[in-house]
Amino acid sequence: MITFIKRHVGKSILALLLVVWCSILLAQPAPVELIKQFGLFSGLGVIGAIFANATGAGGGVVFVPFFNFLSFSPQSVVATSFAIQCCGMTAGALTWATYYKKQHSHDHYWKALPSALLLTVPSSICGIGFAQYSSQSKLLLDYLWGGANNLHIAFGSFSILLAIAIFASIPLMKRTHFEKDLHTKDLVFLPFIGFLGGIITAWLSVGVGELVAVYLIIRGFNVTMSIAIAVILSAFTVWSALPFHALLSESVVWQVVLFAGAGAIIGGMIAKYVVLAFSVQRLKLFFGMWVLILGITSLPIL
């Protein structure tokens, strides 16, 4: 019986999630109208989660410009993006963690994964806390970008810099030999990047996973492991950010999350297979172009 449960635990969890999702939907006042109005967001969730979990970038890269296009308030853009990512990044993180445990737990090129997460997860959560609950964070945001109302400018600027970093890291992905251990400098840089990335993520709902992944790739670590670290780190980060928006700012558009979140779970589960089926260089090139286009179109220059 125990063996049977272990073999079918994934299917059991999916079935349970489906039942819970259907129960929530049917509990709404007008479920049919809800499906007509928000059902297409499921596709957005799938696409965003595949990008997020296949490249190490947060789903906010897809969700933020789309919600801006729909004229969501700046607070709702970030809050709703976080809520959707809690679904997709968690699914992706569990998928990558299972893959690591089954395939690479004794792989020397993957031995840095637990240590990298220990160095980045707590610092990223601290960065989220500073950005959301510190008055200094608001002053810093006002100084850098003129406040939350200029979210599109901040997102565009960050996206362009991220795209440049992605393009710069592509030639490094042709390596056949990788770093195995973290060095002393990594013990300093990874927590710093985690904290800084947490702050940026709190403002834009995207940041920490990308920064850590690019840093690890540039440092010479295994590309697939770097993506796995970024996805797992992002999952912890977005969950730490959600309570502020769900309980204090109350800016989450839950109708969108109901459908996009379901799609994100599906996307998060299949993203690993996208990474393993296609060239990582091509994925990064395509993703970098996508991010660059989004960044340029988000700036008030067009």
Contacts in CASP RR format, 6 or more apart in sequence:
PFRMAT RR
TARGET T0000
AUTHOR 0000-0000-0000
METHOD contacts of the structure
MODEL  1
MITFIKRHVGKSILALLLVVWCSILLAQPAPVELIKQFGLFSGLGVIGAI
FANATGAGGGVVFVPFFNFLSFSPQSVVATSFAIQCCGMTAGALTWATYY
KKQHSHDHYWKALPSALLLTVPSSICGIGFAQYSSQSKLLLDYLWGGANN
LHIAFGSFSILLAIAIFASIPLMKRTHFEKDLHTKDLVFLPFIGFLGGII
TAWLSVGVGELVAVYLIIRGFNVTMSIAIAVILSAFTVWSALPFHALLSE
SVVWQVVLFAGAGAIIGGMIAKYVVLAFSVQRLKLFFGMWVLILGITSLP
IL
5 12 0 8 1.000
17 265 0 8 1.000
21 258 0 8 1.000
21 262 0 8 1.000
24 258 0 8 1.000
25 31 0 8 1.000
25 34 0 8 1.000
25 35 0 8 1.000
25 258 0 8 1.000
28 34 0 8 1.000
34 255 0 8 1.000
34 258 0 8 1.000
35 259 0 8 1.000
37 255 0 8 1.000
38 255 0 8 1.000
38 256 0 8 1.000
38 258 0 8 1.000
38 259 0 8 1.000
39 259 0 8 1.000
40 259 0 8 1.000
41 256 0 8 1.000
41 259 0 8 1.000
41 260 0 8 1.000
42 259 0 8 1.000
42 260 0 8 1.000
42 261 0 8 1.000
42 262 0 8 1.000
42 263 0 8 1.000
43 260 0 8 1.000
43 263 0 8 1.000
44 62 0 8 1.000
44 63 0 8 1.000
44 66 0 8 1.000
44 260 0 8 1.000
45 62 0 8 1.000
45 63 0 8 1.000
45 84 0 8 1.000
45 88 0 8 1.000
45 260 0 8 1.000
45 261 0 8 1.000
45 262 0 8 1.000
45 263 0 8 1.000
45 264 0 8 1.000
45 267 0 8 1.000
46 263 0 8 1.000
46 264 0 8 1.000
46 266 0 8 1.000
46 267 0 8 1.000
47 62 0 8 1.000
48 59 0 8 1.000
48 60 0 8 1.000
48 61 0 8 1.000
48 62 0 8 1.000
48 63 0 8 1.000
48 264 0 8 1.000
48 267 0 8 1.000
49 59 0 8 1.000
49 87 0 8 1.000
49 88 0 8 1.000
49 89 0 8 1.000
49 91 0 8 1.000
49 92 0 8 1.000
49 263 0 8 1.000
49 264 0 8 1.000
49 265 0 8 1.000
49 266 0 8 1.000
49 267 0 8 1.000
49 268 0 8 1.000
49 271 0 8 1.000
50 267 0 8 1.000
50 268 0 8 1.000
50 270 0 8 1.000
50 271 0 8 1.000
50 274 0 8 1.000
51 57 0 8 1.000
51 58 0 8 1.000
51 59 0 8 1.000
51 61 0 8 1.000
51 62 0 8 1.000
51 287 0 8 1.000
51 290 0 8 1.000
52 58 0 8 1.000
52 59 0 8 1.000
52 60 0 8 1.000
52 61 0 8 1.000
52 62 0 8 1.000
52 85 0 8 1.000
52 88 0 8 1.000
52 89 0 8 1.000
52 231 0 8 1.000
52 234 0 8 1.000
52 268 0 8 1.000
52 271 0 8 1.000
53 88 0 8 1.000
53 89 0 8 1.000
53 91 0 8 1.000
53 92 0 8 1.000
53 95 0 8 1.000
53 96 0 8 1.000
53 231 0 8 1.000
53 267 0 8 1.000
53 268 0 8 1.000
53 271 0 8 1.000
53 272 0 8 1.000
54 227 0 8 1.000
54 271 0 8 1.000
54 272 0 8 1.000
54 274 0 8 1.000
54 275 0 8 1.000
54 283 0 8 1.000
55 213 0 8 1.000
55 227 0 8 1.000
55 283 0 8 1.000
55 284 0 8 1.000
55 287 0 8 1.000
56 209 0 8 1.000
56 210 0 8 1.000
56 213 0 8 1.000
56 226 0 8 1.000
56 227 0 8 1.000
56 230 0 8 1.000
56 231 0 8 1.000
56 234 0 8 1.000
57 162 0 8 1.000
57 206 0 8 1.000
57 207 0 8 1.000
57 209 0 8 1.000
57 210 0 8 1.000
57 213 0 8 1.000
57 230 0 8 1.000
57 287 0 8 1.000
57 291 0 8 1.000
58 85 0 8 1.000
58 89 0 8 1.000
58 205 0 8 1.000
58 206 0 8 1.000
58 207 0 8 1.000
58 209 0 8 1.000
58 210 0 8 1.000
58 234 0 8 1.000
59 81 0 8 1.000
59 84 0 8 1.000
59 85 0 8 1.000
59 89 0 8 1.000
59 205 0 8 1.000
59 206 0 8 1.000
60 81 0 8 1.000
60 85 0 8 1.000
60 204 0 8 1.000
60 205 0 8 1.000
60 206 0 8 1.000
61 159 0 8 1.000
61 206 0 8 1.000
61 290 0 8 1.000
61 291 0 8 1.000
61 294 0 8 1.000
63 77 0 8 1.000
63 80 0 8 1.000
63 81 0 8 1.000
63 84 0 8 1.000
63 85 0 8 1.000
63 205 0 8 1.000
63 260 0 8 1.000
64 77 0 8 1.000
64 78 0 8 1.000
64 81 0 8 1.000
64 151 0 8 1.000
64 155 0 8 1.000
64 204 0 8 1.000
64 205 0 8 1.000
64 206 0 8 1.000
65 152 0 8 1.000
65 155 0 8 1.000
65 294 0 8 1.000
65 295 0 8 1.000
65 297 0 8 1.000
65 298 0 8 1.000
67 76 0 8 1.000
67 77 0 8 1.000
67 80 0 8 1.000
67 81 0 8 1.000
68 77 0 8 1.000
68 151 0 8 1.000
68 152 0 8 1.000
68 155 0 8 1.000
68 298 0 8 1.000
72 80 0 8 1.000
72 253 0 8 1.000
73 251 0 8 1.000
74 148 0 8 1.000
74 149 0 8 1.000
74 151 0 8 1.000
75 148 0 8 1.000
75 245 0 8 1.000
75 249 0 8 1.000
75 251 0 8 1.000
76 251 0 8 1.000
76 252 0 8 1.000
76 253 0 8 1.000
77 151 0 8 1.000
77 205 0 8 1.000
78 151 0 8 1.000
78 202 0 8 1.000
78 203 0 8 1.000
78 204 0 8 1.000
78 205 0 8 1.000
78 245 0 8 1.000
78 251 0 8 1.000
79 245 0 8 1.000
79 246 0 8 1.000
79 249 0 8 1.000
79 251 0 8 1.000
79 252 0 8 1.000
79 253 0 8 1.000
80 251 0 8 1.000
80 252 0 8 1.000
80 253 0 8 1.000
80 256 0 8 1.000
80 257 0 8 1.000
81 205 0 8 1.000
81 206 0 8 1.000
82 205 0 8 1.000
82 238 0 8 1.000
82 241 0 8 1.000
82 242 0 8 1.000
82 245 0 8 1.000
82 252 0 8 1.000
83 242 0 8 1.000
83 245 0 8 1.000
83 246 0 8 1.000
83 252 0 8 1.000
83 254 0 8 1.000
83 257 0 8 1.000
83 261 0 8 1.000
84 256 0 8 1.000
84 257 0 8 1.000
84 260 0 8 1.000
84 261 0 8 1.000
84 264 0 8 1.000
85 205 0 8 1.000
85 234 0 8 1.000
85 238 0 8 1.000
85 264 0 8 1.000
86 235 0 8 1.000
86 238 0 8 1.000
86 239 0 8 1.000
86 242 0 8 1.000
87 257 0 8 1.000
87 261 0 8 1.000
87 262 0 8 1.000
87 263 0 8 1.000
87 264 0 8 1.000
87 265 0 8 1.000
88 261 0 8 1.000
88 263 0 8 1.000
88 264 0 8 1.000
88 265 0 8 1.000
88 267 0 8 1.000
88 268 0 8 1.000
89 231 0 8 1.000
89 234 0 8 1.000
89 235 0 8 1.000
89 238 0 8 1.000
89 264 0 8 1.000
89 268 0 8 1.000
90 235 0 8 1.000
90 239 0 8 1.000
90 265 0 8 1.000
91 264 0 8 1.000
91 265 0 8 1.000
91 266 0 8 1.000
91 267 0 8 1.000
91 268 0 8 1.000
91 269 0 8 1.000
92 231 0 8 1.000
92 235 0 8 1.000
92 267 0 8 1.000
92 268 0 8 1.000
92 269 0 8 1.000
92 271 0 8 1.000
92 272 0 8 1.000
93 231 0 8 1.000
93 232 0 8 1.000
93 234 0 8 1.000
93 235 0 8 1.000
93 236 0 8 1.000
95 268 0 8 1.000
95 269 0 8 1.000
95 271 0 8 1.000
95 272 0 8 1.000
96 227 0 8 1.000
96 228 0 8 1.000
96 231 0 8 1.000
96 232 0 8 1.000
96 272 0 8 1.000
97 228 0 8 1.000
97 232 0 8 1.000
99 228 0 8 1.000
99 272 0 8 1.000
100 110 0 8 1.000
100 113 0 8 1.000
100 225 0 8 1.000
100 228 0 8 1.000
104 110 0 8 1.000
104 113 0 8 1.000
104 225 0 8 1.000
108 180 0 8 1.000
109 178 0 8 1.000
109 180 0 8 1.000
109 221 0 8 1.000
109 222 0 8 1.000
109 225 0 8 1.000
110 222 0 8 1.000
110 225 0 8 1.000
111 180 0 8 1.000
111 181 0 8 1.000
112 179 0 8 1.000
112 180 0 8 1.000
112 181 0 8 1.000
112 182 0 8 1.000
112 221 0 8 1.000
112 225 0 8 1.000
113 225 0 8 1.000
113 228 0 8 1.000
113 229 0 8 1.000
115 182 0 8 1.000
116 182 0 8 1.000
116 186 0 8 1.000
116 190 0 8 1.000
116 212 0 8 1.000
116 216 0 8 1.000
116 229 0 8 1.000
117 229 0 8 1.000
117 232 0 8 1.000
117 233 0 8 1.000
119 182 0 8 1.000
119 186 0 8 1.000
119 187 0 8 1.000
119 190 0 8 1.000
119 191 0 8 1.000
120 190 0 8 1.000
120 191 0 8 1.000
120 193 0 8 1.000
120 194 0 8 1.000
120 208 0 8 1.000
120 212 0 8 1.000
120 229 0 8 1.000
120 233 0 8 1.000
121 233 0 8 1.000
121 236 0 8 1.000
121 237 0 8 1.000
122 191 0 8 1.000
123 190 0 8 1.000
123 191 0 8 1.000
123 192 0 8 1.000
123 194 0 8 1.000
123 195 0 8 1.000
123 198 0 8 1.000
124 194 0 8 1.000
124 195 0 8 1.000
124 197 0 8 1.000
124 198 0 8 1.000
124 201 0 8 1.000
124 208 0 8 1.000
124 233 0 8 1.000
124 236 0 8 1.000
124 237 0 8 1.000
124 240 0 8 1.000
125 198 0 8 1.000
125 236 0 8 1.000
125 237 0 8 1.000
125 240 0 8 1.000
126 195 0 8 1.000
126 198 0 8 1.000
127 194 0 8 1.000
127 195 0 8 1.000
127 196 0 8 1.000
127 197 0 8 1.000
127 198 0 8 1.000
127 199 0 8 1.000
127 202 0 8 1.000
128 198 0 8 1.000
128 199 0 8 1.000
128 201 0 8 1.000
128 202 0 8 1.000
128 237 0 8 1.000
128 240 0 8 1.000
128 241 0 8 1.000
129 202 0 8 1.000
129 240 0 8 1.000
129 244 0 8 1.000
130 136 0 8 1.000
130 137 0 8 1.000
130 195 0 8 1.000
130 199 0 8 1.000
130 202 0 8 1.000
131 137 0 8 1.000
131 198 0 8 1.000
131 199 0 8 1.000
131 201 0 8 1.000
131 202 0 8 1.000
131 203 0 8 1.000
132 202 0 8 1.000
132 241 0 8 1.000
132 244 0 8 1.000
133 244 0 8 1.000
137 199 0 8 1.000
137 202 0 8 1.000
138 147 0 8 1.000
141 147 0 8 1.000
141 148 0 8 1.000
141 203 0 8 1.000
144 154 0 8 1.000
145 151 0 8 1.000
145 153 0 8 1.000
145 154 0 8 1.000
145 157 0 8 1.000
148 203 0 8 1.000
151 203 0 8 1.000
151 204 0 8 1.000
152 298 0 8 1.000
152 299 0 8 1.000
152 300 0 8 1.000
153 298 0 8 1.000
153 299 0 8 1.000
153 300 0 8 1.000
154 203 0 8 1.000
154 204 0 8 1.000
155 204 0 8 1.000
155 206 0 8 1.000
155 294 0 8 1.000
155 295 0 8 1.000
155 298 0 8 1.000
156 294 0 8 1.000
156 295 0 8 1.000
156 296 0 8 1.000
156 298 0 8 1.000
156 299 0 8 1.000
157 295 0 8 1.000
157 299 0 8 1.000
158 200 0 8 1.000
158 204 0 8 1.000
158 206 0 8 1.000
158 207 0 8 1.000
159 291 0 8 1.000
159 292 0 8 1.000
159 294 0 8 1.000
159 295 0 8 1.000
159 298 0 8 1.000
160 292 0 8 1.000
160 295 0 8 1.000
160 296 0 8 1.000
160 299 0 8 1.000
162 207 0 8 1.000
162 210 0 8 1.000
162 214 0 8 1.000
162 288 0 8 1.000
162 291 0 8 1.000
163 288 0 8 1.000
163 289 0 8 1.000
163 291 0 8 1.000
163 292 0 8 1.000
163 295 0 8 1.000
164 292 0 8 1.000
165 210 0 8 1.000
165 214 0 8 1.000
166 214 0 8 1.000
166 284 0 8 1.000
166 287 0 8 1.000
166 288 0 8 1.000
166 291 0 8 1.000
167 285 0 8 1.000
167 288 0 8 1.000
168 218 0 8 1.000
169 214 0 8 1.000
169 217 0 8 1.000
169 218 0 8 1.000
169 284 0 8 1.000
170 281 0 8 1.000
170 284 0 8 1.000
170 285 0 8 1.000
172 217 0 8 1.000
172 218 0 8 1.000
172 220 0 8 1.000
173 217 0 8 1.000
173 223 0 8 1.000
173 280 0 8 1.000
173 281 0 8 1.000
173 284 0 8 1.000
174 281 0 8 1.000
175 220 0 8 1.000
178 220 0 8 1.000
178 221 0 8 1.000
178 222 0 8 1.000
179 219 0 8 1.000
179 220 0 8 1.000
179 221 0 8 1.000
182 190 0 8 1.000
186 219 0 8 1.000
189 215 0 8 1.000
190 212 0 8 1.000
190 215 0 8 1.000
193 208 0 8 1.000
193 211 0 8 1.000
193 212 0 8 1.000
193 215 0 8 1.000
194 208 0 8 1.000
194 211 0 8 1.000
194 212 0 8 1.000
194 233 0 8 1.000
196 211 0 8 1.000
197 207 0 8 1.000
197 208 0 8 1.000
197 209 0 8 1.000
197 211 0 8 1.000
197 212 0 8 1.000
198 207 0 8 1.000
198 208 0 8 1.000
198 237 0 8 1.000
200 206 0 8 1.000
200 207 0 8 1.000
200 208 0 8 1.000
200 211 0 8 1.000
201 207 0 8 1.000
201 208 0 8 1.000
201 209 0 8 1.000
201 234 0 8 1.000
201 237 0 8 1.000
201 238 0 8 1.000
201 241 0 8 1.000
202 241 0 8 1.000
205 238 0 8 1.000
205 241 0 8 1.000
208 233 0 8 1.000
208 234 0 8 1.000
208 237 0 8 1.000
209 230 0 8 1.000
209 231 0 8 1.000
209 233 0 8 1.000
209 234 0 8 1.000
209 237 0 8 1.000
210 230 0 8 1.000
212 226 0 8 1.000
212 229 0 8 1.000
212 230 0 8 1.000
212 233 0 8 1.000
213 226 0 8 1.000
213 227 0 8 1.000
213 229 0 8 1.000
213 230 0 8 1.000
216 225 0 8 1.000
216 226 0 8 1.000
216 229 0 8 1.000
216 230 0 8 1.000
217 223 0 8 1.000
217 226 0 8 1.000
223 280 0 8 1.000
224 275 0 8 1.000
224 276 0 8 1.000
224 280 0 8 1.000
227 275 0 8 1.000
227 280 0 8 1.000
245 251 0 8 1.000
245 252 0 8 1.000
246 252 0 8 1.000
274 283 0 8 1.000
275 283 0 8 1.000
296 302 0 8 1.000
END
